Amino acid sequence: MADIDPAEEIKELAGTLRSIQDVLDLEAMRKQIAELGEQVAAPDLWDDPEQAQKITSKLSHLQGELNRVDGLVRRLDDLTVLYELAAEEADEDTRAEADKELVSLRSDIGALEVRTLLSGEYDAREALVTINSQAGGVDAADWAEMLLRMYLRWAERKGYPTEVYDTSYAEEAGIKSATFTIKTPYAYGTLRGEHGTHRLVRISPFDNQGRRQTSFAGVDVVPVVEQTDHIDINEDELRIDVYRSSGPGGQGVNTTDSAVRITHLPTGIVVSCQNERSQLQNRATAMNVLQAKLLERKRQEEAEKMSELRGATTTSWGTQIRNYVLHPYQIVKDLRTGTEAGNPTAVLDGDLDEFIESEIRWMRRQESEPA
């Protein structure tokens, strides 16, 4: 910090913060908060629980965003005063405290700046995430379950509501697949860069000889569908199977055939839901999941057509994107952004922000590059 003039950096951060405020349009945000507050106060709000949850979630998100910006403005003002106080009293402890706060503010304003990059067509949507075990046998199934926990812990740290729609348990350990939703605005825009194959290298806990094992799991992230989306699904092109819900190791958790599996025959997309007691509810949820996956498929096809018309080469993010190495050394590294972390335990416990922020910036650069 000795080579950096704090006053100049504070001025630069203030400029960045003003740009963020302009992009977020705080006046429009306050107006929307007031409108949503009126809807929340309506006595019949919870007559439609699903719609009520969306309204309250959106209100909470907007209030959080506004408080976040206002808090950063106050902290920046207070920091100027803190530096002045340190200079007047020649107090090294106060100066050290101010330097520490400057580093923290730089990080927090940078994180908020990333939020302004989420301007894609579906970025403001909630996210539907599916995790599948891939190559690696029982280790891959265990790895898929570790990833499921990682994302649920990330959402929990943020205070984002989640709902697991379906979990298919593997025979020995772990899961074959799981589908869940993160119910907060901009969850899709935030997490879409996580789409792809995640690779784990470790000493296998399932190998009697303690050998190193490499295993893979795929993460699929799509936006949750809304009423304005138009996806035609022909009932004749669906195969619908019902079965009994089960828990780990095949243990029955339901005595009726309430779980639903839907196969979309033209595309081969298979979705399942078993979290509800009612077969009808599970079918409705599974149809929503199918619509979301078909919507994403349609979006990708349209993007590929546009790229062909422009003569661009399409780049798929659905390949190996990140390595998690637990042996012989410990590191997590993103193959696209180069972001690294030397504490895999923290990452697997949901500490993903650094990776997510860097991949959002990376994707924005990829999308803005001329064809």
Secondary structure as GFF3:
##gff-version 3
##sequence-region A 1 371
A	DSSP	alpha_helix	6	24	.	.	.	ID=ss1
A	DSSP	alpha_helix	26	41	.	.	.	ID=ss2
A	DSSP	three_ten_helix	45	47	.	.	.	ID=ss3
A	DSSP	alpha_helix	49	89	.	.	.	ID=ss4
A	DSSP	alpha_helix	92	115	.	.	.	ID=ss5
A	DSSP	beta_strand	127	133	.	.	.	ID=ss6
A	DSSP	alpha_helix	137	158	.	.	.	ID=ss7
A	DSSP	beta_strand	162	169	.	.	.	ID=ss8
A	DSSP	beta_strand	175	182	.	.	.	ID=ss9
A	DSSP	alpha_helix	187	191	.	.	.	ID=ss10
A	DSSP	three_ten_helix	192	194	.	.	.	ID=ss11
A	DSSP	beta_strand	196	203	.	.	.	ID=ss12
A	DSSP	beta_strand	212	223	.	.	.	ID=ss13
A	DSSP	three_ten_helix	235	237	.	.	.	ID=ss14
A	DSSP	beta_strand	238	243	.	.	.	ID=ss15
A	DSSP	three_ten_helix	248	250	.	.	.	ID=ss16
A	DSSP	beta_strand	259	264	.	.	.	ID=ss17
A	DSSP	beta_strand	269	273	.	.	.	ID=ss18
A	DSSP	alpha_helix	279	310	.	.	.	ID=ss19
A	DSSP	beta_strand	320	325	.	.	.	ID=ss20
A	DSSP	beta_strand	331	334	.	.	.	ID=ss21
A	DSSP	beta_strand	340	341	.	.	.	ID=ss22
A	DSSP	alpha_helix	344	348	.	.	.	ID=ss23
A	DSSP	alpha_helix	353	368	.	.	.	ID=ss24
###
